[in-house]
């Protein structure tokens, strides 16, 4: 008797309601297909390729194996939702594509407690296909329970800083690299004394450099933080960039801690999610981790390829970043507004027992943007400022004071122009860089 094509079987195409959802990580993809291409077969080919099978049936891939370990296609949705062939023929030209949102469940047992294997399974070989982008992963609690996530999270960082009921302020030391510890210390002190909460190395200076060793810059900057605290009455976190070969990360982290440092930073995509996780879950690493997202755009920017920055944010949070950078749409970068808001939500919204991760917004941030950021994110946001502090005409300390004045104004419902009448530092910032909603412009930025 002729058998049903297994690509169309109930076994591989269950209803969502018929699945054991606690044993599935459900990936949502955007997939493009040729006009007359069978999308059910294409979806199954994607899932099978990433689980038990290959491009042709193999003898050992039995129905029992497929039942336990093969992917399950639980949703295929064409956009627009054609159901009439006449409409397809009228709307889609001969060489045009049809686009689908496809949801595929991957058994947790295939990838449990293993981020590299998760990435290999849910992205893997299929990423070489044109017109395929991973939009999201729905993680069941059975998968997430093996991960600690952020050790400190938003509340833990606020406790360290004794800073509550306001957004937090970050500064990146500028120039980005090539400076000596004594130069960095002076810049650190000015920004810290002006009111910055967290000062970080740039992503471009990591580990030991011939001109700037970890121990030297930690000692210098923490001494500057102590002097600044006597002035402003607040502690400062210093996120020292320990990014390096994975075999040196623990050693670098301990150099920071043993020399009085109180925060570490890693370039997440340079070292890998598992390296971040190893640091976060190590009991000897007793300081928060700031994750930088450099290289993120290489696999998130295309609308049709790679994976979304929402997936990246989820993985960074699972891996244990206490703070993670996302680019807003107002400054140097061109992220869409909705994508940026989704990333803010992904950082902070409930995720079983995983602590919320502090979203860090940076890239051309100036005081005139502070009201907009608070409208977008509320108070649980870290405002990342580089040149907006160091290029202030009155100096870095004045640049930091301008931001704290802007934050204070927003927390007390005072318009920035009104606040600037009593704060020269803020007045100068607004004159130089403008106020969002009035004259703030992307023309401020060269990229």
N, C-alpha and C positions, 0 to 999 in steps of 0.2 A: 504494500500500500504506500502511496506517495505521502511523504512527511511534510508537515508545515515548515516553511522557512523559519529557522530558529531565531532569526533577527526579529520576527514578529510575534514571538511566543510570550505568554503571560509570565514565564519565569524571568525573562530579561526585561520585560516591560510592565512591571506591576503598577497598580495605582498607588499613589502616595499613601492613601489610607490603608493599603495592604502591606506596607513595609514595616520592618522593625527599625524605626527611625533612630533608636538608641545605638544601633550598630551601623549607622551610615553617616559619613561625612558627605554632605550634598553640595556638589559644585554646580554653579550656574554659569553657563557660557553664552556668549554671543557668537553665532556661527553663520557664515555666509555659504550658500550653496547655489550651484547652477540651477537655472530655471526648471529643468526636468529631472534634477537629481533627487533620488529617494531620501528624504531627510531622516526617516526612521532607521534606515540602514546606515546612513552616515553617523547618526548619533550612537548607534550600537557599535559601529566600527571604532569610534573614539573611545568609548568605555571599555570595550573588550581589549583594545590595544594597550590600555593602561592597567589592566587587571590580569585576567587568566589566559587570554588568547593571543592570536596573531592574525595575519591577513588571510589565513586559511585554517580550517578546523584541524586540530591536532588530536591524536587518539586519546591522550591522557586527560584532555579537557572534557570530563564527563559532566552530565547534568548535576551530579552531586557536588562536584567542584564548582560549577557555575552557580549553584544555589547558595553556597557559602561564601565564595570569594570573588565572583564576577561582579562587575558593575551592574547597576540597575537604572535604566532610563525611566525617570518618573515624571517627566514633563517636557513637552515639545510645543512651543508657542510661536507661530509665525507672526511677524510684525511687518506690515499690516496682517490681520488675521484672515487670509483668503480661505474661502471654503468652496468657491465655485471656479472651475477651470476657465470659464469664459473671462472672469475678472482677472485671473492671472495672465491670460494671453493678451488682454487689453492693456494691462498695467506694466507688465514686465517684458522688456524687449528680449530679442534672441540671445544676446550676450550679457544681459544684466543678471544680477544676483538677487536671490531671495534671502531674507535674513530671519533668523530664528533665535529665540531664547530657549536654551536646552538645559534641563536639570538632570544631573547624573549622580547617583549615590554610590560612594565607594566604601566597602566594608571596613569598619574600624579595625578589625583584626588584621587587615592588610598593612596598616600604617600606624598602629597604636604607639604612642610615646616616641615618635620619630619624625621630627620636622623635615629632615632631608628626604625621607621616604615619602612623606606627604606630598612634597613638591614634585618628586619624581613621578608619583602616581597621578596627581591631579593636573599637572602640567606636562612634564616629561616630553616624550617624542612628539606628541600632538602639537606642540608649540611650533613645529616646523611647517605646519599647515597654514596656508593663507586664510585670512578671515576667520580667526578663532581667538577670542579673548575671554579670559577667566574673569567674571564679574564679581563673584562672591563665593564663599564657602560657609555653609551652615554646619557648625560643629555641635555634635551632641555632647551632653555632659560626660558620657562614658569616655570620650576622647579628651576633653578639656581637663578632667580630674587629675591627670598625671602631670599637669603643668602648674608650677607655682605662680607664674606671672610676675608682675612688679612686686618687688620686696617692700617698697615704701608706698608707691602710688601717690595720688594727690594729697591725701590727708597726712601721710608720713612726711612728705616734703614740707608741707605747711608747718608741721610740728617742729621740724629742724630749724626752720627760719623764724618761727613765732610770728608768722604772717598769715592773718586770716581776713576774710571778708573784703578782699580786693584781688585784682589780677596781680600776677607776679611779673617782675621785670628782669630780663636777661640782657647781658651784653657779650658780644664776641670781641675778643681782643683784635684790634686792627693796627698794623698790617696783619694779614692772615698768617704769614710765615716769614722766616728770614730774620727775625729779631732775637735779641739776647734776653736772658732772664731779667736783667736789670731794667731794660726798656719795658718789658712786659709788666714788671712790678709797678712802675710809675703809672702806666695806663690803667692797670688793675686798681690801684689805690684811688685814682681820680674817679673812676666809674663807681666803685664801691662806696666811696665817701659821699657821692652824689645821690645814692639811694638804690643802686642796683642790687637785686636779691641773689642772682646767680650769674657768675661770669664764667664763660667757657672758652677753651681754646677753639680756634677755627678747625674745620674738618681737614684743612691742608697741613696742619702740623700735628703729627702723631708719634707716640713713642719717643725714643731718644733721637734727637738730631745733633749733628756735630756742633751746631751753634746754640743748642738749647736742650739740655738733658732734663729728664723727668724730675729727678730729685731737686735739681737747681730751681726749676720753675715752680715746683710745689712749695718748697721752702720760702721762696721769695714772695709768691702770691699769697700764701697763708699768713705771712707776716704783714703784708699789706692789708689783708682782710681784718686782722686783729687791730691794726691802727685805725682803720676806717670805722670799725665797730665802736671805738671810743668816741667817735664824732657823731655817727648816725644812730647809735644805740640799737643796731640790728646786726645779726650775723650775716655772712655772705657765703654761699656755696661756691666752690671752685671746681668746675667740671674739667678735669685734666684729660686731654685726649690721649688714650693709651693704645689707639689703633696700631696694629702691628701684625706680623705673622702670628697665627693662632697659637703657636707654641710659646710665644712670649707674653700673651695677654695676662695670664695670672701673675707672672713676675712683675709686669708693669703695674698692674693694679695694686699689688702689695707695696711697690715702691711709693705709690701715691699714699696709701693708708699709713705706712710706716713713717712717712715724713710729714704726717699731720694733715694730709688732704682729706676732704670730706665729700667728694663726688668724683665719678669717673665718666668718661665719654668714649663712645665707640662709633665708628662709621659702620653702621649695621650691615650694609650690603658688601662692604669690603671684607669684613671678618666672618659674616654668615650668622644666620639665626641661631644655630646650635652653639656657636661660640658665645653669643650674648646670653643664651640660656645657662651655659656652664658658669658664667660669671654671676648671674643673678641667683642661681641656686646654690652657690658655694657659700657655706656659713662663714668663711673667713673674709668674704667681700661684704663689708659692713656699711657700705655707702651706696647712695642712689646711683643709677645708671641713666645717663642721657644718651639717647640714640639719635644719631644724625642720619638723614635719609639720602645723602648724596648717592648718585647713580640710579635712584628710584625712577627717574623719568625715562631711563633707557628701556624699561619694560612696562611702563604704565601710560606713556604719552599717546601712543597710537590708539585711535578709536576702534581699530579692528584687530589688533594683535596684542600679545602679552597678557598682563593681568592688571586688574584695577588697583589703585592705591588704597582702596578699602581693604582688599585682601592683605596688602602689605602692612597696613596699620594693625589688622587683627593678628598677624603673625608676629609683629614687633611686640605687641602686648602679651601674647602667649609666651614669647621668649623671655620676657622679663624687663623690658624697658620701662623705667619709671617716667621718663619724659621722651617724647618723640616728635620730631620736626615734621610739620606739614606746611606747604607753601600756600599763602592766601592769594586771592586774585588781584589785590590792590597794588602790590609793589612791583618788583622786578620780573615776576613770573606771571604766566598766563593761565593758571588753573581756572576752571569754571567755578562759579560761585557755589553751585549745588554740590559739586564734587568736594569742595573744601568743607562745606557744612557737614556732609556725610562723614568725612574723615574726623571732624571734631566730635561728632556723635559716636563714631566707632571707638574713639579713644576713651570715652567716659561712660557710655551707657552700660547697664548691667550685663555682665557676661558670666553667668553662674557665680562662682566665688572668686573670680579673678579681679584683683583691684583695678580701679580706673587708672588710666595712664594720663599724665598731664600733657595736653596738646601744646605744642611749642610752635608759634607762628612767626616766621621770619622771612626776610628778603625785601629790603627796602621799607622797613617800618619806621614811621616818623610820628611825632606827637599828635599831629593832626588826624591820624588814623585811630587813635585810642578809643574815641566814642563808638566808632564803627565796630571795632573788635569786641567791645563789651556788649554791643547789641547782638552780635553774631554768637558769641561764646559764653556770655555771662562772666563771672569772676574767675572761673576755673580755667585759666589760660595763662600761658607764659609768653610774654611779648618779647620777641627776639630782635635785638637792636644792635647793629654794628656801627655803620657810618653815621646813623642818626644820633649817636652819642659822640663818637670820636671826631666827627667833622663839624660839630657845633662851633660857631664862630667864637664863642667864649670859652671853649675847651671842654674836655670830656666830663668833668664834674658838673659843669653847667648843663651839658646835654642830658645827663642823668636826672638832674633836678627838674629839667623841663618835662621829662616823662612822668616823674612822680607828681608834679603839679597837675599834669593832664589827668592822671589816674585819680588824684584827690578830687579834682573838679567833677569828674564823671560820677564818682561815688557819692557826691553831694549835690548832683543835678545842677551843677553850675556850668554854663556855656564856656567853652575854651577861650573865646575872645574876651569874655568877662574876667576869667581867671588870669589871663595874660596881663591885665591892667595892674595886677599886684605881683606878677612874677616876670621879671625881665627875661629870665632864661627861656620861659615858654613863649614870650612875645617874640624873641629873636628866632626861635624855631619855627613859629608860624609864619613869620616874615620870609624865612628862607625856603621852607618846604610846603607851606600852605596848609589848609584845613579841608579834609575830605568833605565833599558836598558843596564846597564853595569853589576852590581853585586848585585842589589837589589834582595832579595829572600824571599819567604814565610817562609823560615827557621828562620827568625827573630822572628816568633810568635809561641807561645806555643799552640794556639787553631786554 
